Amino acid sequence: KARIVFSKLAMDKPHLLMLDEPTNHLDMESIDSLAKMINSFKGGLVLVSHDMRLVGQVAEEIWICDKKKVERYNGDIAKFKMKTKSEQRKKLDQHMNG
């Protein structure tokens, strides 16, 4: 179904795409094809995704929505992932050490 929707979108030639978790139910080959399509798209894009592979391939800007705030993140998705992992490790260490 997702492949059909993406094909229809391509035929309609929209100016803005809003994709919410578009990689659910897609295999790796389809995700890579989606990334290529996004990168060749001439319009605007709002992408909500937890798929670090897709975000890493297509994101020009990263905005973090957390704790009722929306803030632009200065860095790439790999840097964000490492920062988040470090913060989680600190919280776990604090919890384990009481």
MOPAC internal coordinates of N, CA, C and O (Angstrom, degrees):
PM7 1SCF
backbone

  N    0.0000 0     0.00 0     0.00 0    0    0    0
  C    1.4409 1     0.00 0     0.00 0    1    0    0
  C    1.5327 1   111.04 1     0.00 0    2    1    0
  O    1.2310 1   120.74 1   138.27 1    3    2    1
  N    1.3406 1   116.20 1   -41.73 1    3    2    1
  C    1.4664 1   119.50 1  -179.25 1    5    3    2
  C    1.5166 1   110.96 1   -61.67 1    6    5    3
  O    1.2310 1   119.98 1   139.63 1    7    6    5
  N    1.3210 1   117.64 1   -40.37 1    7    6    5
  C    1.4641 1   120.88 1   179.98 1    9    7    6
  C    1.5277 1   110.82 1   -63.65 1   10    9    7
  O    1.2310 1   120.50 1   142.44 1   11   10    9
  N    1.3114 1   116.64 1   -37.56 1   11   10    9
  C    1.4686 1   120.60 1   178.18 1   13   11   10
  C    1.5263 1   110.07 1   -65.94 1   14   13   11
  O    1.2310 1   120.55 1   136.84 1   15   14   13
  N    1.3259 1   116.55 1   -43.16 1   15   14   13
  C    1.4681 1   120.66 1   179.07 1   17   15   14
  C    1.5193 1   110.36 1   -61.09 1   18   17   15
  O    1.2310 1   120.01 1   134.45 1   19   18   17
  N    1.3384 1   117.59 1   -45.55 1   19   18   17
  C    1.4663 1   120.39 1   179.88 1   21   19   18
  C    1.5315 1   110.95 1   -64.42 1   22   21   19
  O    1.2310 1   120.09 1   143.57 1   23   22   21
  N    1.3156 1   117.43 1   -36.43 1   23   22   21
  C    1.4638 1   120.32 1   177.26 1   25   23   22
  C    1.5255 1   110.74 1   -65.23 1   26   25   23
  O    1.2310 1   120.52 1   136.79 1   27   26   25
  N    1.3269 1   116.62 1   -43.21 1   27   26   25
  C    1.4684 1   120.46 1   178.07 1   29   27   26
  C    1.5221 1   110.61 1   -63.10 1   30   29   27
  O    1.2310 1   119.95 1   137.81 1   31   30   29
  N    1.3336 1   117.70 1   -42.19 1   31   30   29
  C    1.4629 1   120.71 1   177.87 1   33   31   30
  C    1.5263 1   110.72 1   -57.99 1   34   33   31
  O    1.2310 1   120.83 1   137.53 1   35   34   33
  N    1.3142 1   116.01 1   -42.47 1   35   34   33
  C    1.4678 1   119.87 1  -179.60 1   37   35   34
  C    1.5329 1   110.98 1   -63.39 1   38   37   35
  O    1.2310 1   120.30 1   143.84 1   39   38   37
  N    1.2985 1   117.03 1   -36.16 1   39   38   37
  C    1.4724 1   120.93 1  -179.66 1   41   39   38
  C    1.5354 1   111.69 1   -73.10 1   42   41   39
  O    1.2310 1   120.15 1   147.92 1   43   42   41
  N    1.3317 1   117.31 1   -32.08 1   43   42   41
  C    1.4671 1   121.37 1  -177.80 1   45   43   42
  C    1.5225 1   112.98 1   -76.65 1   46   45   43
  O    1.2310 1   119.39 1   162.36 1   47   46   45
  N    1.3258 1   118.78 1   -17.64 1   47   46   45
  C    1.4606 1   125.02 1   179.69 1   49   47   46
  C    1.5400 1   112.81 1    53.16 1   50   49   47
  O    1.2310 1   120.20 1  -118.04 1   51   50   49
  N    1.3316 1   117.23 1    61.96 1   51   50   49
  C    1.4658 1   120.16 1  -179.59 1   53   51   50
  C    1.5318 1   111.42 1   -74.04 1   54   53   51
  O    1.2310 1   120.76 1   -16.85 1   55   54   53
  N    1.3368 1   116.16 1   163.15 1   55   54   53
  C    1.4682 1   121.78 1   176.72 1   57   55   54
  C    1.5183 1   111.71 1   -95.61 1   58   57   55
  O    1.2310 1   120.50 1   162.26 1   59   58   57
  N    1.3299 1   116.65 1   -17.74 1   59   58   57
  C    1.4574 1   122.30 1  -178.32 1   61   59   58
  C    1.5204 1   109.28 1  -142.64 1   62   61   59
  O    1.2310 1   120.76 1   -48.66 1   63   62   61
  N    1.3190 1   116.15 1   131.34 1   63   62   61
  C    1.4567 1   121.13 1   174.26 1   65   63   62
  C    1.5207 1   108.49 1  -112.79 1   66   65   63
  O    1.2310 1   120.71 1   -44.23 1   67   66   65
  N    1.3121 1   116.25 1   135.77 1   67   66   65
  C    1.4540 1   122.02 1   173.77 1   69   67   66
  C    1.5222 1   105.83 1  -121.62 1   70   69   67
  O    1.2310 1   120.69 1   -71.54 1   71   70   69
  N    1.3266 1   116.28 1   108.46 1   71   70   69
  C    1.4567 1   121.61 1  -175.30 1   73   71   70
  C    1.5233 1   109.88 1  -113.95 1   74   73   71
  O    1.2310 1   120.59 1   -57.23 1   75   74   73
  N    1.3202 1   116.47 1   122.77 1   75   74   73
  C    1.4576 1   122.93 1  -179.89 1   77   75   74
  C    1.5260 1   108.38 1  -111.50 1   78   77   75
  O    1.2310 1   120.90 1   -72.36 1   79   78   77
  N    1.3206 1   115.89 1   107.64 1   79   78   77
  C    1.4693 1   122.52 1  -178.60 1   81   79   78
  C    1.5325 1   111.53 1    50.59 1   82   81   79
  O    1.2310 1   120.23 1  -122.94 1   83   82   81
  N    1.3351 1   117.16 1    57.06 1   83   82   81
  C    1.4698 1   119.64 1  -174.75 1   85   83   82
  C    1.5221 1   114.37 1   -71.57 1   86   85   83
  O    1.2310 1   119.53 1   168.31 1   87   86   85
  N    1.3306 1   118.50 1   -11.69 1   87   86   85
  C    1.4608 1   119.33 1  -176.85 1   89   87   86
  C    1.5197 1   113.27 1   -91.10 1   90   89   87
  O    1.2310 1   120.09 1   176.22 1   91   90   89
  N    1.3315 1   117.44 1    -3.78 1   91   90   89
  C    1.4673 1   118.89 1   175.89 1   93   91   90
  C    1.5188 1   108.38 1   -58.18 1   94   93   91
  O    1.2310 1   120.57 1   -48.71 1   95   94   93
  N    1.3157 1   116.51 1   131.29 1   95   94   93
  C    1.4610 1   124.02 1   177.07 1   97   95   94
  C    1.5316 1   113.37 1    72.19 1   98   97   95
  O    1.2310 1   119.68 1  -167.03 1   99   98   97
  N    1.3353 1   118.21 1    12.97 1   99   98   97
  C    1.4650 1   120.04 1   175.79 1  101   99   98
  C    1.5228 1   109.59 1  -104.77 1  102  101   99
  O    1.2310 1   120.40 1   -35.34 1  103  102  101
  N    1.3215 1   116.84 1   144.66 1  103  102  101
  C    1.4599 1   120.35 1   174.42 1  105  103  102
  C    1.5322 1   109.07 1   -83.63 1  106  105  103
  O    1.2310 1   120.34 1    -7.45 1  107  106  105
  N    1.3247 1   116.96 1   172.55 1  107  106  105
  C    1.4680 1   122.13 1  -175.13 1  109  107  106
  C    1.5255 1   111.57 1   -59.02 1  110  109  107
  O    1.2310 1   119.99 1   138.38 1  111  110  109
  N    1.3125 1   117.62 1   -41.62 1  111  110  109
  C    1.4653 1   121.28 1  -179.72 1  113  111  110
  C    1.5310 1   110.58 1   -62.93 1  114  113  111
  O    1.2310 1   120.64 1   138.82 1  115  114  113
  N    1.3259 1   116.38 1   -41.18 1  115  114  113
  C    1.4653 1   120.37 1   179.10 1  117  115  114
  C    1.5252 1   111.19 1   -68.31 1  118  117  115
  O    1.2310 1   120.19 1   143.69 1  119  118  117
  N    1.3325 1   117.25 1   -36.31 1  119  118  117
  C    1.4699 1   121.18 1   177.44 1  121  119  118
  C    1.5196 1   109.97 1   -63.27 1  122  121  119
  O    1.2310 1   120.56 1   136.05 1  123  122  121
  N    1.3347 1   116.53 1   -43.95 1  123  122  121
  C    1.4680 1   120.00 1   178.34 1  125  123  122
  C    1.5306 1   110.90 1   -63.74 1  126  125  123
  O    1.2310 1   120.26 1   140.78 1  127  126  125
  N    1.3312 1   117.12 1   -39.22 1  127  126  125
  C    1.4706 1   120.53 1   177.22 1  129  127  126
  C    1.5263 1   110.49 1   -65.04 1  130  129  127
  O    1.2310 1   120.25 1   140.21 1  131  130  129
  N    1.3292 1   117.13 1   -39.79 1  131  130  129
  C    1.4587 1   121.23 1   177.00 1  133  131  130
  C    1.5237 1   110.22 1   -61.75 1  134  133  131
  O    1.2310 1   120.16 1   136.83 1  135  134  133
  N    1.3264 1   117.30 1   -43.17 1  135  134  133
  C    1.4729 1   121.01 1   178.82 1  137  135  134
  C    1.5252 1   110.61 1   -60.54 1  138  137  135
  O    1.2310 1   120.16 1   137.20 1  139  138  137
  N    1.3229 1   117.29 1   -42.80 1  139  138  137
  C    1.4694 1   120.59 1   178.31 1  141  139  138
  C    1.5181 1   110.81 1   -62.37 1  142  141  139
  O    1.2310 1   120.58 1   138.28 1  143  142  141
  N    1.3331 1   116.49 1   -41.72 1  143  142  141
  C    1.4668 1   120.81 1   179.40 1  145  143  142
  C    1.5318 1   110.00 1   -63.59 1  146  145  143
  O    1.2310 1   120.43 1   134.55 1  147  146  145
  N    1.3160 1   116.77 1   -45.45 1  147  146  145
  C    1.4618 1   120.92 1  -179.73 1  149  147  146
  C    1.5272 1   110.08 1   -60.56 1  150  149  147
  O    1.2310 1   120.47 1   135.54 1  151  150  149
  N    1.3149 1   116.71 1   -44.46 1  151  150  149
  C    1.4697 1   120.34 1  -178.59 1  153  151  150
  C    1.5291 1   112.75 1   -66.78 1  154  153  151
  O    1.2310 1   120.04 1   154.96 1  155  154  153
  N    1.3071 1   117.53 1   -25.04 1  155  154  153
  C    1.4674 1   119.63 1   178.48 1  157  155  154
  C    1.5327 1   112.38 1   -92.98 1  158  157  155
  O    1.2310 1   120.44 1   172.71 1  159  158  157
  N    1.3223 1   116.75 1    -7.29 1  159  158  157
  C    1.4656 1   121.92 1  -178.95 1  161  159  158
  C    1.5236 1   109.82 1   -68.83 1  162  161  159
  O    1.2310 1   120.39 1   -47.54 1  163  162  161
  N    1.3359 1   116.87 1   132.46 1  163  162  161
  C    1.4689 1   122.19 1  -175.76 1  165  163  162
  C    1.5301 1   113.29 1   -88.73 1  166  165  163
  O    1.2310 1   119.41 1   166.58 1  167  166  165
  N    1.3183 1   118.74 1   -13.42 1  167  166  165
  C    1.4552 1   121.81 1  -177.53 1  169  167  166
  C    1.5196 1   112.44 1   -93.13 1  170  169  167
  O    1.2310 1   121.24 1    15.19 1  171  170  169
  N    1.3114 1   115.23 1  -164.81 1  171  170  169
  C    1.4581 1   122.27 1   179.21 1  173  171  170
  C    1.5225 1   110.92 1   -87.83 1  174  173  171
  O    1.2310 1   121.03 1   -21.24 1  175  174  173
  N    1.3250 1   115.64 1   158.76 1  175  174  173
  C    1.4591 1   120.86 1  -178.23 1  177  175  174
  C    1.5147 1   110.01 1  -143.93 1  178  177  175
  O    1.2310 1   121.09 1   -47.24 1  179  178  177
  N    1.3258 1   115.52 1   132.76 1  179  178  177
  C    1.4581 1   122.11 1   167.47 1  181  179  178
  C    1.5188 1   104.96 1  -117.23 1  182  181  179
  O    1.2310 1   120.99 1   -59.80 1  183  182  181
  N    1.3298 1   115.71 1   120.20 1  183  182  181
  C    1.4616 1   121.48 1  -176.36 1  185  183  182
  C    1.5179 1   109.14 1  -121.53 1  186  185  183
  O    1.2310 1   120.80 1   -54.41 1  187  186  185
  N    1.3150 1   116.07 1   125.59 1  187  186  185
  C    1.4547 1   122.04 1   172.55 1  189  187  186
  C    1.5185 1   105.93 1  -111.00 1  190  189  187
  O    1.2310 1   120.61 1   -61.24 1  191  190  189
  N    1.3410 1   116.43 1   118.76 1  191  190  189
  C    1.4516 1   118.74 1  -176.60 1  193  191  190
  C    1.5202 1   111.47 1  -157.80 1  194  193  191
  O    1.2310 1   121.54 1   -33.59 1  195  194  193
  N    1.3273 1   114.67 1   146.41 1  195  194  193
  C    1.4553 1   121.58 1   170.75 1  197  195  194
  C    1.5286 1   109.88 1  -101.43 1  198  197  195
  O    1.2310 1   120.36 1  -177.20 1  199  198  197
  N    1.3130 1   116.91 1     2.80 1  199  198  197
  C    1.4616 1   122.17 1  -178.55 1  201  199  198
  C    1.5252 1   108.41 1   -83.26 1  202  201  199
  O    1.2310 1   120.93 1   -82.27 1  203  202  201
  N    1.3359 1   115.84 1    97.73 1  203  202  201
  C    1.4686 1   121.28 1  -176.09 1  205  203  202
  C    1.5255 1   111.72 1   -61.03 1  206  205  203
  O    1.2310 1   120.27 1   147.23 1  207  206  205
  N    1.3180 1   117.08 1   -32.77 1  207  206  205
  C    1.4668 1   120.54 1   179.70 1  209  207  206
  C    1.5320 1   110.25 1   -63.05 1  210  209  207
  O    1.2310 1   120.46 1   131.73 1  211  210  209
  N    1.3333 1   116.72 1   -48.27 1  211  210  209
  C    1.4612 1   120.56 1   179.83 1  213  211  210
  C    1.5231 1   110.54 1   -65.13 1  214  213  211
  O    1.2310 1   120.15 1   132.35 1  215  214  213
  N    1.3224 1   117.33 1   -47.65 1  215  214  213
  C    1.4613 1   120.86 1  -178.87 1  217  215  214
  C    1.5321 1   110.02 1   -58.29 1  218  217  215
  O    1.2310 1   120.50 1   136.55 1  219  218  217
  N    1.3258 1   116.65 1   -43.45 1  219  218  217
  C    1.4630 1   120.96 1   179.55 1  221  219  218
  C    1.5187 1   113.03 1   -61.72 1  222  221  219
  O    1.2310 1   120.28 1   150.13 1  223  222  221
  N    1.3191 1   117.06 1   -29.87 1  223  222  221
  C    1.4678 1   121.29 1  -178.59 1  225  223  222
  C    1.5261 1   113.46 1   -82.87 1  226  225  223
  O    1.2310 1   120.02 1   153.57 1  227  226  225
  N    1.3511 1   117.57 1   -26.43 1  227  226  225
  C    1.4608 1   118.57 1  -170.07 1  229  227  226
  C    1.5261 1   115.87 1  -121.77 1  230  229  227
  O    1.2310 1   119.33 1   159.81 1  231  230  229
  N    1.3113 1   118.89 1   -20.19 1  231  230  229
  C    1.4679 1   120.49 1  -170.82 1  233  231  230
  C    1.5246 1   112.92 1   -72.36 1  234  233  231
  O    1.2310 1   120.93 1   -50.82 1  235  234  233
  N    1.3159 1   115.82 1   129.18 1  235  234  233
  C    1.4635 1   122.16 1   171.09 1  237  235  234
  C    1.5239 1   109.88 1   -98.41 1  238  237  235
  O    1.2310 1   120.41 1   149.91 1  239  238  237
  N    1.3199 1   116.82 1   -30.09 1  239  238  237
  C    1.4607 1   123.99 1   175.52 1  241  239  238
  C    1.5157 1   107.74 1  -136.18 1  242  241  239
  O    1.2310 1   120.85 1   -33.36 1  243  242  241
  N    1.3243 1   115.98 1   146.64 1  243  242  241
  C    1.4551 1   120.76 1   176.59 1  245  243  242
  C    1.5193 1   107.99 1  -121.92 1  246  245  243
  O    1.2310 1   121.19 1   -51.46 1  247  246  245
  N    1.3357 1   115.33 1   128.54 1  247  246  245
  C    1.4574 1   122.06 1   178.49 1  249  247  246
  C    1.5205 1   107.27 1  -118.13 1  250  249  247
  O    1.2310 1   120.73 1   -50.00 1  251  250  249
  N    1.3143 1   116.21 1   130.00 1  251  250  249
  C    1.4555 1   121.87 1  -178.61 1  253  251  250
  C    1.5262 1   108.92 1  -100.28 1  254  253  251
  O    1.2310 1   120.62 1   -53.98 1  255  254  253
  N    1.3169 1   116.42 1   126.02 1  255  254  253
  C    1.4662 1   122.71 1   176.57 1  257  255  254
  C    1.5250 1   106.36 1  -108.15 1  258  257  255
  O    1.2310 1   120.54 1   -71.72 1  259  258  257
  N    1.3366 1   116.58 1   108.28 1  259  258  257
  C    1.4596 1   120.89 1  -175.99 1  261  259  258
  C    1.5276 1   109.61 1  -156.09 1  262  261  259
  O    1.2310 1   120.47 1   -38.41 1  263  262  261
  N    1.3001 1   116.71 1   141.59 1  263  262  261
  C    1.4688 1   122.77 1   176.25 1  265  263  262
  C    1.5257 1   112.07 1    53.00 1  266  265  263
  O    1.2310 1   121.15 1  -135.38 1  267  266  265
  N    1.3414 1   115.41 1    44.62 1  267  266  265
  C    1.4641 1   123.01 1   177.82 1  269  267  266
  C    1.5272 1   113.18 1    61.87 1  270  269  267
  O    1.2310 1   120.61 1  -154.19 1  271  270  269
  N    1.3397 1   116.43 1    25.81 1  271  270  269
  C    1.4614 1   122.15 1   177.22 1  273  271  270
  C    1.5244 1   108.98 1  -129.28 1  274  273  271
  O    1.2310 1   121.32 1   -28.66 1  275  274  273
  N    1.3277 1   115.09 1   151.34 1  275  274  273
  C    1.4611 1   121.51 1   173.14 1  277  275  274
  C    1.5192 1   106.47 1  -125.30 1  278  277  275
  O    1.2310 1   120.86 1   -61.86 1  279  278  277
  N    1.3424 1   115.96 1   118.14 1  279  278  277
  C    1.4622 1   120.72 1  -176.97 1  281  279  278
  C    1.5188 1   110.38 1  -133.62 1  282  281  279
  O    1.2310 1   121.31 1   -37.12 1  283  282  281
  N    1.3130 1   115.11 1   142.88 1  283  282  281
  C    1.4670 1   120.07 1   176.38 1  285  283  282
  C    1.5169 1   108.25 1   -74.04 1  286  285  283
  O    1.2310 1   121.05 1   -44.23 1  287  286  285
  N    1.3252 1   115.60 1   135.77 1  287  286  285
  C    1.4588 1   121.42 1   178.52 1  289  287  286
  C    1.5200 1   108.52 1   -99.71 1  290  289  287
  O    1.2310 1   120.66 1   -54.09 1  291  290  289
  N    1.3102 1   116.35 1   125.91 1  291  290  289
  C    1.4732 1   121.46 1   178.95 1  293  291  290
  C    1.5264 1   109.11 1   -91.56 1  294  293  291
  O    1.2310 1   120.93 1   -84.99 1  295  294  293
  N    1.2783 1   115.83 1    95.01 1  295  294  293
  C    1.4556 1   121.52 1  -179.33 1  297  295  294
  C    1.5181 1   109.11 1   154.13 1  298  297  295
  O    1.2310 1   120.86 1    -5.36 1  299  298  297
  N    1.3160 1   115.95 1   174.64 1  299  298  297
  C    1.4629 1   119.61 1   179.16 1  301  299  298
  C    1.5304 1   109.87 1   -93.60 1  302  301  299
  O    1.2310 1   120.90 1    -3.25 1  303  302  301
  N    1.3038 1   115.88 1   176.75 1  303  302  301
  C    1.4588 1   121.15 1  -174.38 1  305  303  302
  C    1.5254 1   111.22 1   -68.06 1  306  305  303
  O    1.2310 1   119.53 1   148.38 1  307  306  305
  N    1.3204 1   118.50 1   -31.62 1  307  306  305
  C    1.4688 1   120.80 1   178.04 1  309  307  306
  C    1.5289 1   110.13 1   -65.39 1  310  309  307
  O    1.2310 1   120.38 1   137.44 1  311  310  309
  N    1.3226 1   116.87 1   -42.56 1  311  310  309
  C    1.4689 1   121.26 1   177.39 1  313  311  310
  C    1.5298 1   110.30 1   -63.19 1  314  313  311
  O    1.2310 1   120.45 1   137.93 1  315  314  313
  N    1.3230 1   116.74 1   -42.07 1  315  314  313
  C    1.4644 1   120.52 1   178.26 1  317  315  314
  C    1.5246 1   110.76 1   -62.09 1  318  317  315
  O    1.2310 1   120.59 1   136.10 1  319  318  317
  N    1.3161 1   116.48 1   -43.90 1  319  318  317
  C    1.4640 1   121.06 1  -179.42 1  321  319  318
  C    1.5274 1   110.74 1   -61.90 1  322  321  319
  O    1.2310 1   119.99 1   136.68 1  323  322  321
  N    1.3159 1   117.62 1   -43.32 1  323  322  321
  C    1.4704 1   121.10 1   179.00 1  325  323  322
  C    1.5305 1   110.71 1   -65.61 1  326  325  323
  O    1.2310 1   120.15 1   138.94 1  327  326  325
  N    1.3266 1   117.32 1   -41.06 1  327  326  325
  C    1.4615 1   121.52 1   178.96 1  329  327  326
  C    1.5256 1   110.27 1   -62.64 1  330  329  327
  O    1.2310 1   120.45 1   134.60 1  331  330  329
  N    1.3145 1   116.75 1   -45.40 1  331  330  329
  C    1.4547 1   121.91 1  -179.67 1  333  331  330
  C    1.5236 1   110.72 1   -63.89 1  334  333  331
  O    1.2310 1   120.47 1   138.10 1  335  334  333
  N    1.3031 1   116.71 1   -41.90 1  335  334  333
  C    1.4681 1   121.46 1   179.11 1  337  335  334
  C    1.5253 1   110.31 1   -62.60 1  338  337  335
  O    1.2310 1   120.40 1   138.13 1  339  338  337
  N    1.3297 1   116.83 1   -41.87 1  339  338  337
  C    1.4627 1   121.49 1   179.04 1  341  339  338
  C    1.5297 1   110.86 1   -64.41 1  342  341  339
  O    1.2310 1   120.55 1   136.74 1  343  342  341
  N    1.3348 1   116.55 1   -43.26 1  343  342  341
  C    1.4674 1   120.50 1   178.59 1  345  343  342
  C    1.5213 1   111.37 1   -63.11 1  346  345  343
  O    1.2310 1   120.14 1   139.56 1  347  346  345
  N    1.3145 1   117.33 1   -40.44 1  347  346  345
  C    1.4614 1   121.21 1   178.86 1  349  347  346
  C    1.5213 1   110.79 1   -66.09 1  350  349  347
  O    1.2310 1   120.57 1   141.33 1  351  350  349
  N    1.3325 1   116.51 1   -38.67 1  351  350  349
  C    1.4595 1   120.93 1   178.37 1  353  351  350
  C    1.5274 1   110.32 1   -63.00 1  354  353  351
  O    1.2310 1   120.07 1   138.12 1  355  354  353
  N    1.3450 1   117.46 1   -41.88 1  355  354  353
  C    1.4659 1   121.49 1   178.69 1  357  355  354
  C    1.5248 1   110.93 1   -62.61 1  358  357  355
  O    1.2310 1   120.40 1   135.90 1  359  358  357
  N    1.3318 1   116.84 1   -44.10 1  359  358  357
  C    1.4605 1   120.53 1   179.16 1  361  359  358
  C    1.5263 1   111.21 1   -62.58 1  362  361  359
  O    1.2310 1   120.65 1   138.13 1  363  362  361
  N    1.3335 1   116.36 1   -41.87 1  363  362  361
  C    1.4606 1   120.59 1   178.59 1  365  363  362
  C    1.5194 1   110.61 1   -64.06 1  366  365  363
  O    1.2310 1   120.10 1   136.38 1  367  366  365
  N    1.3258 1   117.41 1   -43.62 1  367  366  365
  C    1.4717 1   121.16 1   178.13 1  369  367  366
  C    1.5256 1   111.21 1   -61.57 1  370  369  367
  O    1.2310 1   120.31 1   138.60 1  371  370  369
  N    1.3197 1   117.01 1   -41.40 1  371  370  369
  C    1.4741 1   120.25 1   177.92 1  373  371  370
  C    1.5263 1   110.51 1   -63.52 1  374  373  371
  O    1.2310 1   120.88 1   138.34 1  375  374  373
  N    1.3086 1   115.92 1   -41.66 1  375  374  373
  C    1.4649 1   120.34 1   179.64 1  377  375  374
  C    1.5284 1   111.07 1   -65.54 1  378  377  375
  O    1.2310 1   120.77 1   137.23 1  379  378  377
  N    1.3209 1   116.14 1   -42.77 1  379  378  377
  C    1.4772 1   120.30 1  -177.85 1  381  379  378
  C    1.5224 1   111.53 1   -69.37 1  382  381  379
  O    1.2310 1   120.26 1   149.53 1  383  382  381
  N    1.3517 1   117.11 1   -30.47 1  383  382  381
  C    1.4672 1   120.89 1  -178.26 1  385  383  382
  C    1.5210 1   112.23 1   -94.05 1  386  385  383
  O    1.2310 1   120.64 1  -175.01 1  387  386  385
  N    1.3091 1   116.39 1     4.99 1  387  386  385
  C    1.4589 1   123.02 1   173.81 1  389  387  386
  C    1.4603 1   115.11 1    70.11 1  390  389  387
  O    1.2310 1   120.10 1   180.00 1  391  390  389

